[in-house]
């Protein structure tokens, strides 16, 4: 039986043992509503606020600037739609990129139906946005710029600080989807210069179904969910104490992992072994240096990534193509980067995590090399 190797940490991470342990009391003992002013509600309220402080600690902001959500998609929707509805009297122009996650692109397309004008900026062959393209795209009607911190497929890290400086200079609200970077690299909001930042719990060893949105003080933002005055009136709905505690704990234990030097070494080992064995037949996708430390996206020339991955029985990774009605289609991200189909269709993304081992990297390299040469 083939060994099972998990290399899809950009898709989802396992719940960290420390996170599961912290959540346990809130499955049974502390069941009260955080909004209830009695003995059952107080521990729940304290837990939520402690978790909020832990998330804020990782992002370098005040706890009052953290809004708990159901995940990255809700956070992105809240940021994009919230700014649009709060500022559409000033203008309806939004700037984003062609390689954003669907949780950004689809809200933008939805708002186009309501009169928004959206500029989708191109990227270069490495998946990088040119900040000068952002500057040129801004008009007097621009109300929001939303650019991801790092791409989920190829790992390219965007020049968020430069884009933020341009946005600030022109008085435009700036949001970044940091679902792939929080817990992997530094995401201090003041260093990045952002007004809004998205966190997704299941990308950093917290459960699925929880996330957060950083909202810089005084940023105009209409609530996405209306109701009672939860989250200081910014997001209605009784707080999910169990999951909030999980996210807070995950953010606290993430600090020693920032930069992921040991994981970066393993990623580079896999690339070096593949390149040594396959030479020019294997191509690196994404920026060679400014890339997530855990992400390796490679194309095997003349192959179909999905077919290779199916043959690599037991190895969990992702491909750069999708099958629609029997036809293989290249990833929109790789298409936007200008990859020709014979390269883009052969893409496989290996995303490593805290539990990845050298033995796993060597096995993947050996098996992929044998498969490609067979």
N, C-alpha and C positions, 0 to 999 in steps of 0.2 A: 504493500500500500504506500502510495506517495505521501511524503510529509506535507502537512498543511502549513503554508507560510502566508502571513497576512502583511501585505504591502499596499494597503488602501487607506492609510490613516488620514488622508485629505478628505476622504468620503465620510469617515466616522471613526472615532476612537473608542476603545473599551472604557468603561467607567473605572477610574482609579480606585484601588482598595480604600484609600483614605477618604475618598468621596463617598463611597458606599457606606463606610462606617459612620461618617458624620450624618448621613441621611437617616440612618436606622431609627433613632428615637422619634423621628417625625412621621414614621409609619404607624406608630401606636400610641406613644405616651403623650406627645404634644400635638393634639388634634384640633385645638381651638382656632377660631377665626382671628387673625391678627387685628381686625378692626373692633373686636369685642373688648370692652373695658372691664374685664374681670380676670380672675385667677387663671382661667383656661386660655384666654386670648393673649395675656402678657408674654408668656414664653415664646409663643409663635411670633409676636411682633418683634421681640428682641432678636430672635433668630433671623428674621428677614433683614432687619437693620444691620446686624452683624455681617450678614452675607453681602449686603450692599457695600459696606465698608471694605470688605475683602476684594470685591470687584474693582472698586475705586482705587484700592491700593496698587493693583496691577497696572491700571491705566494712568495713575498719577493725577487723579482728579478728586474733587470733593464728593462724598457719598450722595449728596443731594442732587448731583448731576447724573446719577445712574437710574435708569428706568428698566425694571425687569420686564421681559417679554417672553413669548413662547418659542423664540428661536431667531436665527438669522434672517429668515424670510420676513417675519413680522417686523423686526427692527429696520430692515431696509425699506419695507413698505411704509412704515411709520415716518421714517426720515424723509423719504421722497414725496409722499402724498402730504405729509404734515407741513412741509415747507411750501409746497404748491398751494395748498388751501389757505395757509396763513399769509402768503405774500403775493397772491395772484393779482391783487389790486395794483401792485408795482410792476409786474411783468409775468410772462408765462414761459420764459425761455429756460431750458435745462440743458446742461452739458454733461455728457457721459462718454464712455468709450465703447468700441465695438466688441470688446472681450469681457464685458462684465458678466457676472452670474445672472441667470434668468430672474433671480429674485430682485435684481435691479432693472434689467431690460424690460421685463413684463410690466412692472408699475409705470415705467416711462411710456411704454406703448399704450397702456390704459389711459394715462393722462393726455396723450395725444388726441384721444377721442373726446376729451373735455376741453380741447383748445390749446393744449400745451404745444410749444415748438421745441423739439429735442434735436440737439446736435450730437451725432455719434462719431466720436473722433477715431481716426485710424491709429494703428500701432506699427512699429517697424518689425523686421524679421525676427527680433528677439522677444517681441511682445511688449515693447516699451512705448509709452506715450511720450510725446515731445511736449514739455510744458509750454513752449512757444505756440503750439497749436491751440492749447487752452486759452492763452492770452488773446490770440487772434479771433477765437470763437466768441468771446464775451461781447455782449451788446449792452445797451442801457436797459434792456428788458430782461437780462439774465438774473434769475433769482436763486439758482442752485447749480453747483457742480458736484457730481458724484462719480468718484473714481476709486476702484478697489485698491487696497493696500498691496496685495499680492494675488496673482492669478492662481486659481485653483488647479488648473491643468498643467501649466508649464512652470509655475512658481515664480515668474518674473516679479520683482519688487518694484513698484512704481515710485517715481520721485515726488512723493506726497508732500514733503516739506516745501519744495519749489512751487508746486501747484497751489498749496495753501497760501503761500506768500502772495501769489498773483491774485487769488480770490480775495484775500484780505485787503489788498491794495485797491481792488475794484468794488469792495463792499458786497461781495457775493458769498452766501452761505455755502460751506464746503462739508460734504459728507464722504466718508470712506467706509467701504465694506471691509472690515478687518477680520472676517470670519476665519481666514486661513493664517493670520499672523499672530493673533492674541494667544499667548502661551508658547509661541515658537521663537519670536524675535521681539525686540523692544517695541512697545506700542504706547509710549507716554504721549498723552494727547497734546500737551503743550509743546513738546518737541516736534510732533507732527504738524501742529498748528490747525487742527481740524475743529469744526463746530459740532459735528455729529460723527459717531463711530459705532459700527455694528459688531456685536460679539455673538458667537454661536456656541452654546455649551458643548455640544457633542463633538466639536472639533478640538476640544482641549480637555478631554477625559472627564467631562461631566455628562449627565444623562441627555438624551434627546428630549426635545420639547421645552427647552429653557434657553434663554439668551438675554441679552441686555442691549440697551441703546444709551450711549453717552450723549448727553445734551448739554452743551456749554451754556452756562448761565446767560439769560437774556436772548437766547436763540428763539425766534418765533417758530412755533410748531403747534399745529392743530392736532388734537388727539386722533388716533386712528380708531380707537374703540371708546365709545361714549357710554356713560353710565354714572355710577357713584364715583366719589372723589378719591379713588385709590391712586397710588404712586403720585401723590401730590397733585391730583387732578389731571395727570398726563396719560394714564392708561387705566380704564375701568376694568373691574374684575377682581374677585377675591384673590389675594396673593397666593401663589403656589409655594407654600413654605418648604415643602420637601425638596422641590427642584431648585428653588432659590438657594437653599443651604448647599446643595450639591454644586451649583455654579460658583458660589463664594469659596468653597473649599478648594475646588479645582483651580481657581485663580490664585489662591494663596500658595498652593504647592507647585504652581507653575514657575515661580520666580527662579529657582535654581536651574531650570532647564532652558532659560532664555539664551538664544544663540545656538543651542543644541550642537556643541562642538563634536561630541562623540558620534552623534547621528550623522552629522555632515561627513565625518571621516568614512563611515560605512557607505553613505551614498556615493562618495567619490571613489571608493574602492570598487563598487559595482560598475560605475562608468568606466574606470580604468581597465578593468578586466574585460568588459565588453568591447571596448575600443581596441585593446591589444589583440583580441581574438578575431574581431570582425573588420577592423580597419575602417575604410571609408564606406563600408556597407551599413554602418550604424551612425546615425546622425543625432546630435544633441539638439533638442528643441527648448527654446527659452534662453534667457540671458546666461552666459557662461559664468558670471560672477554674482550679479545682483539677482539672486534667486533664493527661494526658501531653502534652508539647510537640509530639509528632509525630502526634497522633491527632485526626481529624475524622470524627465519625459524624453524618450528616445524613439526614433523611427528606424525601422529596419527596411531598407530600400527594396522595393519590389514585393513586399509582403503585405498581408492584411493583418493589422494588429489584433483584431477580434479572433481571427483564426489561430494566430500564434498563442494567444492567451488561453483559448479553449484547449489547445494541445498541452499547455503547461499545467496539467491537471494538479489541483491543490494549491496553486499560487493565486492569491487574491490580489488583483491589481485592476487598473482601468485602461480603457483604450481611447484612442483619439478619433474613433469613428462610431457611427450608429447604423444599424440595419433597419431600413424602412421598406416594407413590401418586397423583400428579397434583394434590395439594392443597398450597397455600402455607401454611406455618406460621411464625408470628412467633418470633423469637429468644427463648428463655427469659429472657435478661437484660433485653430490652426489655419483655417481659411483666411481669417482677418490678418494673420501674420504673413500671408503670402506663400504658404507652402504649396507646392504642386501636389496633385492627388497621389502620385506614386510614392511620395514621402509622407504626406499627411495621413493616408489610410493605413500606413504601417506603424502608427504611433502607439506606444504603450507608456502609461504613467505608473511609475513605482513611487509610492509615497511611504516613507519610513516613519517609525515611531519610537517611543522610549524603550520598547521591549525588543526591537529588532537586533539581531545578532550577526556577527561576522560569518558564522557558519551558514546562515540563511542567505547572505549576500553571495557567498561562494557557490552555494547550490543553485541559486537562480542564474548566476552567470554561466555555470557549467551546462545547465539544462537548456538555456536559451541558445547558447553557442552550438550545442549538439543538434538542437532542433533546426536551427537556421542552416546548418551545414549538411543536414540529412537529405 
